[in-house]
Amino acid sequence: MKASVLRACVAAAVTIMSQAQSSALHAQEARQAIMENAENKTTISYLVNPAALQKFLPAPWQVVTISYGPWKGSNVAFEFRDRIMNLDGKKGSIPGGVERGIIVTVQCRNSETGEVAYRVIREYTANSAFVPGAHHNSKLLSDMRIERTVSAQGTSPGHASETWVATDTAGGTATLKLSYERGIPQRMTGELKMYGSSDPKYHLYYRRDQGVDVVKDVNLGIDRTTSFQQSIKLSDFASVFDGTEKLVNVVVMPWYVRETFAPVDQSTSE
């Protein structure tokens, strides 16, 4: 498939996903701003045994495979993030400042209401100020290391290399190393209702602006990587990554700016 056609497919998918997420919001709840972040991140998405993921979800939520957008065909995503700005709801700096970590999300369906939504099933952070986190399920990492280089000339998008290595307190690791030809990101904006914590009803609202660059997608035949290594051996997910998992794609987000809101009657201690 030609690069121009692939790019058009990705652009259309991003547009559909953005519109679907914004229009899927329920009746407006009274909200309060609790956080504002700016970061860049790289996401690896997989298709894994749904039964292994199910233990992370409270009833009546059930794991489903994503059927649209840049992450189509996957059911779990690991977002390696490098936050360079962290503000509270009043736009004051959150103690600890910079934050780095990994967010693990799944798409799921409420078997009672039919609602399909995303859910944060685990957060890992290198900053103790972000434990237990806004979703009440954050764990402290013993180490988080990032290396990133970019080379470019004139008006070319250039070439980039990234290394992300996280180590949990039990010695488990998550590693992502890749080099790739950069593309022109597709802009994705809108609101997203994100569930989390052990409470099946607990949720937050994300209002975000992000750039999406799909550098590798098995289903679409996209591969702009020149080298690629990945390994998820975090202790919590040993039963999920048992050798049957399938890589779906790798998405680089050179910018991700988000405001986070919570229903006023919901506890959201950071």
C-alpha positions as CSV (number, residue, x, y, z in Angstrom):
1,M,0.0,0.0,0.0
2,K,1.4,3.4,-0.9
3,A,2.5,5.8,1.8
4,S,-0.1,8.4,0.7
5,V,-2.9,5.9,1.0
6,L,-1.7,4.7,4.4
7,R,-1.6,8.2,5.6
8,A,-5.1,8.9,4.4
9,C,-6.3,5.7,6.2
10,V,-4.7,6.8,9.5
11,A,-6.0,10.4,9.1
12,A,-9.6,9.1,8.6
13,A,-9.3,6.8,11.5
14,V,-8.1,9.5,13.8
15,T,-10.9,11.8,12.7
16,I,-13.5,9.1,13.3
17,M,-12.1,8.3,16.7
18,S,-12.0,11.9,17.8
19,Q,-15.6,12.5,16.8
20,A,-16.8,9.3,18.3
21,Q,-15.1,10.0,21.7
22,S,-16.4,13.6,21.8
23,S,-20.0,12.7,20.8
24,A,-20.1,9.6,23.1
25,L,-20.0,11.8,26.3
26,H,-23.1,11.4,28.5
27,A,-25.2,14.3,29.8
28,Q,-23.0,17.0,31.1
29,E,-22.1,16.5,34.8
30,A,-21.1,19.2,37.1
31,R,-17.3,19.1,37.0
32,Q,-14.3,20.6,38.6
33,A,-10.8,21.0,37.1
34,I,-8.2,18.9,39.0
35,M,-5.2,18.7,36.8
36,E,-3.4,20.0,33.7
37,N,-0.5,18.2,32.0
38,A,1.8,18.6,29.0
39,E,3.8,15.6,27.9
40,N,5.1,13.5,25.0
41,K,4.7,9.8,24.9
42,T,5.0,6.6,22.9
43,T,2.3,3.9,23.0
44,I,2.7,0.2,22.3
45,S,-0.6,-1.6,21.7
46,Y,-1.2,-5.4,21.9
47,L,-3.8,-8.0,21.4
48,V,-3.6,-10.3,24.4
49,N,-5.7,-13.0,25.9
50,P,-8.8,-11.1,27.2
51,A,-9.3,-13.5,30.1
52,A,-5.9,-12.5,31.5
53,L,-6.9,-8.8,31.4
54,Q,-10.3,-9.4,32.8
55,K,-8.9,-9.7,36.4
56,F,-8.0,-6.0,36.3
57,L,-11.6,-4.9,35.7
58,P,-14.4,-4.6,38.2
59,A,-17.7,-6.1,37.4
60,P,-19.7,-5.4,35.2
61,W,-16.9,-4.3,32.8
62,Q,-15.7,-6.7,30.2
63,V,-12.6,-6.5,27.9
64,V,-13.3,-5.7,24.2
65,T,-11.1,-5.3,21.2
66,I,-10.8,-1.7,19.8
67,S,-12.7,-1.6,16.5
68,Y,-11.7,1.9,15.2
69,G,-9.0,4.5,15.3
70,P,-5.2,4.3,15.4
71,W,-5.4,1.5,18.0
72,K,-7.8,-0.7,16.0
73,G,-7.3,-4.5,16.6
74,S,-5.7,-4.1,20.1
75,N,-7.2,-4.6,23.6
76,V,-4.4,-3.2,25.8
77,A,-2.0,-0.3,25.5
78,F,1.1,0.7,27.4
79,E,1.8,4.4,27.3
80,F,5.3,5.4,28.1
81,R,5.0,9.1,29.1
82,D,7.4,12.0,29.9
83,R,5.4,14.7,31.6
84,I,7.1,18.1,31.5
85,M,4.3,20.1,33.1
86,N,2.0,19.2,36.0
87,L,-0.5,21.7,37.3
88,D,-3.4,21.3,39.7
89,G,-6.9,22.5,39.1
90,K,-6.0,26.0,40.1
91,K,-3.0,26.0,37.7
92,G,-0.5,25.8,40.5
93,S,2.5,23.5,40.1
94,I,1.9,20.0,41.6
95,P,4.6,19.1,44.1
96,G,7.3,17.0,42.4
97,G,7.0,18.8,39.1
98,V,8.2,16.5,36.3
99,E,6.7,13.0,36.2
100,R,7.5,10.0,34.1
101,G,5.9,6.6,34.0
102,I,3.6,4.1,32.2
103,I,-0.1,4.1,31.9
104,V,-1.9,0.8,31.0
105,T,-5.3,1.2,29.4
106,V,-8.0,-1.2,28.0
107,Q,-11.2,-0.7,26.2
108,C,-14.1,-2.3,27.9
109,R,-17.9,-2.7,27.8
110,N,-20.3,-2.4,30.6
111,S,-22.5,-5.5,30.3
112,E,-25.3,-3.9,32.2
113,T,-25.6,-0.6,30.3
114,G,-23.8,-1.4,27.0
115,E,-21.5,1.6,27.4
116,V,-18.1,1.2,25.7
117,A,-15.2,3.1,27.3
118,Y,-11.5,3.2,28.1
119,R,-10.3,2.3,31.6
120,V,-6.9,2.9,33.3
121,I,-6.1,-0.4,34.9
122,R,-2.7,0.6,36.2
123,E,-0.4,3.6,36.4
124,Y,3.3,3.4,37.2
125,T,5.3,6.5,38.2
126,A,8.8,7.4,39.1
127,N,7.5,10.3,41.3
128,S,6.1,9.4,44.7
129,A,4.0,12.6,44.6
130,F,1.8,10.8,42.1
131,V,0.9,7.8,44.2
132,P,-1.9,6.7,44.4
133,G,-2.7,9.0,41.5
134,A,-6.0,10.4,40.1
135,H,-7.2,6.9,39.3
136,H,-6.2,5.5,42.7
137,N,-4.2,2.6,41.2
138,S,-0.7,4.1,40.7
139,K,2.4,2.2,41.8
140,L,5.9,3.6,42.4
141,L,8.7,2.5,40.0
142,S,12.2,1.9,41.4
143,D,13.6,3.4,38.2
144,M,12.5,5.1,34.9
145,R,15.0,6.0,32.2
146,I,14.5,7.8,28.9
147,E,16.9,8.6,26.1
148,R,15.8,10.4,23.0
149,T,17.7,11.8,19.9
150,V,16.5,13.5,16.8
151,S,18.4,14.3,13.6
152,A,16.9,16.3,10.8
153,Q,18.0,18.7,8.0
154,G,16.1,21.4,6.2
155,T,12.4,20.6,6.0
156,S,12.5,16.9,6.3
157,P,10.7,15.3,9.3
158,G,13.9,13.6,10.3
159,H,14.9,10.5,12.1
160,A,14.4,9.8,15.8
161,S,15.6,7.2,18.3
162,E,14.0,6.5,21.7
163,T,14.8,4.3,24.6
164,W,12.4,3.8,27.6
165,V,13.2,1.5,30.5
166,A,11.1,1.2,33.6
167,T,11.7,-1.1,36.6
168,D,9.1,-1.9,39.2
169,T,9.8,-2.5,42.8
170,A,9.7,-6.3,42.4
171,G,12.3,-6.2,39.6
172,G,10.0,-6.4,36.7
173,T,10.7,-4.3,33.6
174,A,9.2,-2.7,30.6
175,T,11.5,-1.8,27.8
176,L,10.9,0.0,24.5
177,K,13.8,0.8,22.1
178,L,13.1,2.1,18.6
179,S,14.5,4.2,15.8
180,Y,12.2,5.5,13.1
181,E,11.7,7.9,10.3
182,R,9.4,10.6,11.7
183,G,6.1,11.5,9.9
184,I,3.8,14.5,10.0
185,P,1.5,13.9,13.1
186,Q,-2.2,13.9,12.7
187,R,-3.8,16.2,15.2
188,M,-6.5,14.7,17.5
189,T,-8.6,16.8,19.8
190,G,-11.8,16.3,21.9
191,E,-13.0,15.0,25.2
192,L,-12.8,11.5,26.5
193,K,-14.5,9.9,29.5
194,M,-11.9,7.7,31.2
195,Y,-12.7,5.2,33.9
196,G,-10.3,3.9,36.6
197,S,-9.8,2.6,40.1
198,S,-11.5,-0.5,41.6
199,D,-14.9,1.4,41.7
200,P,-16.8,0.5,38.5
201,K,-18.4,3.9,38.4
202,Y,-15.3,6.1,39.0
203,H,-14.4,8.3,36.1
204,L,-12.7,11.4,34.9
205,Y,-13.0,13.6,31.8
206,Y,-10.0,14.3,29.6
207,R,-10.0,17.3,27.3
208,R,-6.9,16.9,25.2
209,D,-5.0,18.0,22.1
210,Q,-2.5,15.5,20.8
211,G,-0.4,14.7,17.8
212,V,-0.5,11.1,16.6
213,D,2.2,9.5,14.4
214,V,1.7,5.8,13.7
215,V,5.2,4.6,13.1
216,K,4.4,0.9,13.0
217,D,1.1,-0.9,12.4
218,V,0.9,-4.6,11.7
219,N,-2.6,-4.6,10.3
220,L,-2.1,-1.6,8.0
221,G,1.3,-2.6,6.9
222,I,3.0,0.5,8.2
223,D,6.6,0.2,9.3
224,R,8.9,3.3,9.4
225,T,11.1,1.8,12.1
226,T,14.7,1.1,11.3
227,S,15.2,-0.8,14.6
228,F,12.7,-2.0,17.2
229,Q,12.8,-3.9,20.5
230,Q,10.1,-4.2,23.1
231,S,9.5,-6.3,26.2
232,I,6.8,-6.1,28.9
233,K,7.9,-8.0,32.0
234,L,6.3,-6.0,34.7
235,S,5.4,-8.1,37.7
236,D,1.7,-7.2,37.6
237,F,1.4,-8.4,34.0
238,A,3.3,-11.7,34.0
239,S,0.2,-13.7,33.3
240,V,-0.9,-11.4,30.5
241,F,2.4,-11.6,28.5
242,D,2.7,-15.4,28.3
243,G,4.0,-15.6,24.7
244,T,0.6,-15.5,23.0
245,E,0.4,-11.7,22.8
246,K,0.5,-10.0,19.4
247,L,2.0,-6.6,18.7
248,V,-0.6,-4.3,17.0
249,N,1.1,-1.0,16.6
250,V,3.4,1.7,17.9
251,V,2.2,5.3,18.1
252,V,4.4,8.3,18.8
253,M,2.8,11.4,20.3
254,P,5.2,14.3,20.1
255,W,2.7,16.4,22.0
256,Y,-0.1,15.6,24.4
257,V,-1.7,18.5,26.3
258,R,-4.6,17.6,28.6
259,E,-7.0,19.2,31.1
260,T,-8.6,16.7,33.5
261,F,-12.0,17.2,35.2
262,A,-13.8,15.2,37.8
263,P,-17.5,15.1,38.8
264,V,-17.9,17.5,41.8
265,D,-19.4,14.7,44.0
266,Q,-16.5,12.3,43.4
267,S,-13.3,12.0,45.5
268,T,-10.2,12.6,43.4
269,S,-7.2,12.8,45.8
270,E,-4.0,12.9,43.8
